[in-house]
Amino acid sequence: MSTSTKLVETTNDDNLLLTVYLSVEQRTTNNQQLLMVSREIAIVQEWHNALNTIDKEQLAALVKKDVQIRGPRGREKGVHLLLEWVDRAQVTLTPKRYFKKDSVVVVEELGEWHDPQTGAITGMQTVTSVFTLTDFLISGISRYASLEEALNTAGLNEEHEIKV
């Protein structure tokens, strides 16, 4: 049996009520229990869960309508571009390490790209994403090839690591 405790409740840009729940049931990733240590990290964890289960409705609810997206192909903004990327990228991102300062969360992730027909893994790479949150919604997502570059850009360092 699983029960949940409300962690944060806010409205998104469309004034839709968004509630992020902390599940009392243990979630495990690589045999490690995830502990929700802040609202910001909880929201970023929920974003990863929505991405990895291709829950586009939940992804859209967790970001601002004009979310800023930066990656290897440039910089764009808008939730519609995020959802198009989900369809195109066929990627799962498994968080490995978290770093946090104020409303900025840096996540080192294992990226796995999948064949759209078979689901087979076609590539793997460690990547790092920087999430900026405003009013408990993700307002910016930037992807970097290295943890060092992401931490430097975000103004963080190894001392900002959050053990989860």
N, C-alpha and C positions, 0 to 999 in steps of 0.2 A: 504494500500500500504506500502511496506517495502523497505527501501533503506539500503545500507551497505557502510561502510567506511573501507578501508584497514587499519588494525592495525599493522601487521608485515608481511614481506615477506622474505623468506629465502629458502635455498635448503636443502633437506634431504640428507642422505648418498648416495642415488642413483642419486643425482643431479636433482631430480624432484622438480620443483618449488612448494613451500608450501606457501599459503597465508591464514592467519587467518583474518577473517572479523569481525568487530564490527557492529552488526545489530542495526540500528536506531530504529527498532521496539522493544518494550519492551519485554524482556524475564522475566517470573516470575517463581519463585520456592517458594512454600509455601507463596504466596502472597507478596513476597519481590522482588523488582526489583534488578537484578544483574547489578552492575556497574563494568565495566572493569577498574581496577585501575592500572594494569601493564601488560606488554606483557607476563610475566611469568604466572600470574594468568589467563590471557585470554587463554593461551595455555592449562593450566590445566583444565579450564572450558570446552574448546573444547574437550579435552580428555574424560572428564566425559560424555559430550553429545554423543560422538561417541560410548563410551562403552554402555551407556544406550539405544542407538538406534541400537546397534550391527552393527555399520558401521566400519567393519574391515579395509577397505581401508583407511579411515580417521585416524583410530587408528595407522595404520602402518606409515602414513605420518607424524604423530606428534611425533614419537619416533625415536631415532637413531637405526640403524640396529642392533647394539650390546647392546641394552638397558639392563641394569642390573636390574633383578627382584628378590626381596627378600620378602618372605612371610612365613607363618606357615610351609610350606613344604621344606624350604631351600632357596638356592640362585642359580640362573641360569642367563644366558644371551642370548639375541637374540629375535628379533621381532617375529619370528615364535613361540616361547614359549608363548609370550604374547597372540598371536592370538589363540593358542591352549587352553590357560587358559580361554579366553572369551567363547569359545565353551563349555568347561567343567564346568565352574563355574556357569553359568546361574544366574548372579548377576547384580543388579543395585546398583550404589553407588550415593546417593544424598548428595552433599556437604552441610554442616551445618555451618562450620567456617573455615576461612582461616588464615594462619600465613605465613609471608614471610620475608626472609632476603637474600639479594643478589639474587642468582639463585636457592634458595631452597624454595619450597612451601610445607607447611604442611596443610593437609585438614582433618578435622574431618567430617566423613560421616556416613550416615545411610545406612548400607548394607542390601539389601533384596535379598534372594536367592529364585529362582523360580523353580517349577516343569517343566522339559523340555517338557512334553506332554500337560499340561493344562495351564501353565503360572502362576498357583496359587503360592502365597508366601508360602514357606516352612520354612523359618527362617528369623529372623531379628536380627541385632546387630549393635551397634555403633562401628565403626572401624576408624582408622586414617592411612592415607597414606602420605608418604614423597616423593615428586617429586624433582629430581635434574635435572636442565636444563643446557645444553651446546649448545651455538650457537642457542638459541631459539628452540631447540628440547629437548624432554625429554630423558635424558640419564640414569636415574635411577628411579625406583619405589619400595618403601619398604612399606609393610603393618605392622601395629602395633595394638595390642589389646587395647592400651590406648593412649589417647592424651598426657599424662604426659611422657610416654616412648618415643613417637615419638618426642616430643619437646626436651627432654633431648638429645636424640641421634643426632638430627639435630642441636643442639646448639642454640635453640630458647627458648623463654618463652612467657608468656601471653602478654607481652608488644609488641610482634611482630604481634599481631592479626591485620588483615586488615578487616575492615567492608565493606562488599559488599552487 
